[in-house]
Amino acid sequence: MEFCPDCGAMLMPSNGKVKCRCGYEKSLTNDDIEEQYHMEGEKNPEMKVIVTDKNNVALPTTTITCYKCGGTKGYWWTVQTRSADEAPTNFIRCANCGNTWRSSN
């Protein structure tokens, strides 16, 4: 990564050159492009993709009593809904009917 010597902005590669919004340009050699700007993502043929649906939820479970259907299994998660100095909000979703509510904890 290079920065413009004129204005200090980051230089963006394009068509064998790095260009700045202030008009500065510099030509790049193939070695420069390979060394500084060629990026390759991780290749892992063994990586598995997890597909979830309504019947396969990747959330922790707890024992609950759903006030709508009477279900006894629920999924829970925590979200910081207010400022950082206040307690996070806990949510519960019934595994049977999908009813979601805030926990009273």
VENWOUR-V441212 format. One record per backbone hydrogen bond with DSSP energy under -1.0 kcal/mol. CO is the residue of the C=O (numbers start at 1). NH is the residue of the N-H. E is the energy in kcal/mol with one decimal. If there is no record, write none. Layout:
CO;NH;E + CO;NH;E
This chain:
2;11;-2.7 + 4;8;-1.5 + 9;4;-3.2 + 12;19;-2.3 + 16;28;-3.0 + 17;14;-3.2 + 18;26;-1.8 + 19;12;-2.0 + 20;23;-1.5 + 24;20;-2.2 + 26;18;-2.6 + 29;33;-2.2 + 30;34;-2.4 + 31;35;-2.6 + 32;36;-2.9 + 33;37;-1.8 + 33;38;-1.0 + 44;47;-1.6 + 53;56;-1.4 + 60;76;-1.9 + 62;74;-2.5 + 66;70;-1.4 + 71;66;-2.4 + 72;64;-1.6 + 73;95;-2.8 + 74;62;-2.4 + 75;93;-2.8 + 77;91;-3.1 + 79;81;-1.3 + 79;89;-3.2 + 83;86;-1.9 + 89;79;-2.8 + 90;103;-3.5 + 91;77;-1.7 + 92;101;-2.5 + 93;75;-2.9 + 94;98;-1.6 + 99;94;-2.9 + 101;92;-2.8
